[in-house]
Amino acid sequence: MRDLGRVFDRVADAYDAGRPSYPDEMYRAVSELTGVDLDGATTVDVGAGTGILTRALRARGSHVIAVDPAAEMLARLMSRSANGTPAVAAVQGDGNALPLADGVADLVAYGQSWHWLDPVVSIAEARRVLRRRGAILGCWNFHHAAQADWLAAYEARLAEEVPAYWGPAVEEWSVPPIASAFEVIEERWIPWTRLVGIEDFLLDLRSHSYMAALSPQAAGALVERQRAELREEFPEGVLSVPMRVYLAVGR
């Protein structure tokens, strides 16, 4: 996991500035499906990164313990806390060996992160730190490329140009198989629309691990090609991006 932390440390700025948040409907679904009221719950955010999920949970009243292997990512999370966001506990650590005591949490959450972990060991660790009626949730934000031709073309260009690309333009692509790793209460797809400027959209692109695997020169050239295509298609500079969240909740 230390190697993974170094990968994401290289893209921490882009991750913090460019990654999208989750829609309100997702948090309503979490409370509905788990029976856990986020207000007052203790939630472990595994793979917290720069705190996108952490901040949203904290804003809804959760006491959040943010765990991530990447020091730079956690530094950005904590800098947000120091600038007016309610405080959270942040711990540098591995989701396969959570540095937490048994039975301390009502929820263990994986936002865009569980697919980096061991599918058996990580869930055993989640169960260990959960209280008796606690729950596990995994959520991922995805482009819904089938809903917009321009977005499908954008993803296809990535598939052609980036060797490590993994996304909807790859035929064998699928959601991470977290639902097979624990007793599932329910899976849901939650559609939403992201309105975003081209430059922030491209920051999101830079934040992905497959971009971090490229040399800075290759990554910069690819971003410039995508920028040119998007500006030609959207001269006003604003994108309406069809998105969908995959949410799996279980005991």
Disulfide bonds with the S-S distance in Angstrom:
none
